[in-house]
Amino acid sequence: MTALAVACLATLVATMSGDLFVPAAHDTEVWFGIEVTGPMAFATAPIHWAIFATGAWAFWTRRPWAPVAGACYLGYVALCHVVWSVTSAHGRGLPIGLLEAAIFVTGAIVLARAGRTLAA
């Protein structure tokens, strides 16, 4: 759980830093696999920050629901990668989207199965 908390915190710091200080990063957010750009991207970036901050807190404090929530989030990310790969001009097509999704789904399965052990 500690390693997952640190991973969430590192992602929060990297995402927040990019969104605040790198123009190319704060100009784009991806929600449900669809790119949001401009002011709407900058306005919705704090939602991502809140997700990772909540994950860091939940894993750090060993909340029993954290592994399940993390697995669900990884499933969401997997779906987003497929949608983004197909719909975005920056995507690389369905085969790569499916490969990326398979990686995230594998992580989700591992996290969901380990959930009982991690929360104990």
C-alpha positions as CSV (number, residue, x, y, z in Angstrom):
1,M,0.0,0.0,0.0
2,T,2.9,2.3,0.8
3,A,4.4,1.8,-2.7
4,L,1.0,2.6,-4.3
5,A,0.6,5.7,-2.2
6,V,4.1,6.9,-3.3
7,A,3.2,6.1,-6.9
8,C,0.0,8.2,-6.6
9,L,1.9,11.0,-5.0
10,A,4.6,11.0,-7.6
11,T,1.9,11.1,-10.3
12,L,0.2,13.9,-8.6
13,V,3.4,16.0,-8.4
14,A,4.3,15.3,-12.0
15,T,0.8,16.0,-13.3
16,M,0.3,19.1,-11.2
17,S,3.8,20.5,-12.2
18,G,3.1,19.9,-15.8
19,D,-0.4,21.4,-15.7
20,L,0.9,24.5,-13.9
21,F,4.2,25.1,-15.6
22,V,4.3,23.4,-19.0
23,P,2.0,25.2,-21.6
24,A,1.7,22.1,-23.8
25,A,0.6,20.0,-20.8
26,H,-2.0,22.4,-19.4
27,D,-3.6,22.9,-22.8
28,T,-4.8,19.3,-23.0
29,E,-6.7,16.9,-20.7
30,V,-8.2,13.5,-21.6
31,W,-11.6,12.5,-20.2
32,F,-13.2,9.2,-21.2
33,G,-10.6,9.0,-24.0
34,I,-11.6,12.3,-25.5
35,E,-9.2,15.2,-25.6
36,V,-10.3,18.5,-24.0
37,T,-8.2,21.5,-24.9
38,G,-7.8,25.1,-23.9
39,P,-9.5,26.7,-20.9
40,M,-11.7,23.7,-20.3
41,A,-8.6,21.5,-20.0
42,F,-7.0,23.9,-17.5
43,A,-10.3,24.1,-15.6
44,T,-10.7,20.3,-15.3
45,A,-7.1,19.5,-14.5
46,P,-7.7,19.8,-10.7
47,I,-10.1,16.8,-11.0
48,H,-7.1,14.7,-12.0
49,W,-5.1,16.1,-9.1
50,A,-7.9,15.3,-6.7
51,I,-8.1,11.7,-8.0
52,F,-4.4,11.1,-7.4
53,A,-4.4,13.0,-4.1
54,T,-7.2,10.8,-2.9
55,G,-5.4,7.7,-4.1
56,A,-2.2,8.7,-2.3
57,W,-4.2,9.4,1.0
58,A,-6.2,6.2,0.7
59,F,-3.3,3.9,0.0
60,W,-1.1,5.7,2.7
61,T,-3.8,5.3,5.3
62,R,-4.6,1.7,4.1
63,R,-8.2,2.3,3.4
64,P,-9.8,-1.1,2.6
65,W,-11.6,0.3,-0.4
66,A,-8.4,1.7,-2.0
67,P,-7.3,-1.4,-3.9
68,V,-10.8,-1.8,-5.4
69,A,-11.0,1.9,-6.3
70,G,-7.6,1.7,-7.8
71,A,-8.5,-1.3,-9.9
72,C,-11.6,0.4,-11.1
73,Y,-9.6,3.5,-12.0
74,L,-7.1,1.3,-14.0
75,G,-10.1,-0.2,-15.8
76,Y,-11.3,3.3,-16.7
77,V,-7.8,4.2,-17.9
78,A,-7.7,1.1,-20.1
79,L,-11.0,2.1,-21.8
80,C,-9.7,5.6,-22.2
81,H,-6.6,4.4,-24.0
82,V,-8.6,2.5,-26.5
83,V,-11.0,5.4,-27.2
84,W,-8.1,7.9,-27.3
85,S,-6.0,5.7,-29.6
86,V,-8.9,5.5,-32.1
87,T,-10.3,9.0,-31.9
88,S,-7.3,11.3,-31.4
89,A,-5.1,12.6,-34.1
90,H,-2.3,11.8,-31.7
91,G,-3.5,8.2,-31.2
92,R,-1.8,5.3,-32.9
93,G,-4.8,3.2,-33.8
94,L,-6.8,0.3,-32.4
95,P,-4.0,-2.3,-32.1
96,I,-1.8,-0.1,-29.9
97,G,-4.9,1.1,-27.9
98,L,-5.8,-2.5,-27.2
99,L,-2.2,-3.3,-26.2
100,E,-2.1,-0.3,-23.8
101,A,-5.5,-1.3,-22.4
102,A,-4.3,-4.9,-21.9
103,I,-1.4,-3.6,-19.7
104,F,-3.8,-1.5,-17.6
105,V,-6.4,-4.3,-17.3
106,T,-3.6,-6.6,-16.1
107,G,-2.7,-4.1,-13.5
108,A,-6.3,-3.8,-12.5
109,I,-6.7,-7.5,-12.1
110,V,-3.5,-7.8,-10.0
111,L,-4.6,-4.9,-7.8
112,A,-8.1,-6.3,-7.4
113,R,-6.9,-9.7,-6.5
114,A,-4.3,-8.4,-4.1
115,G,-6.8,-6.1,-2.5
116,R,-7.7,-8.3,0.5
117,T,-4.0,-8.9,1.2
118,L,-3.0,-5.3,0.9
119,A,-5.8,-4.0,3.1
120,A,-5.1,-6.5,5.8
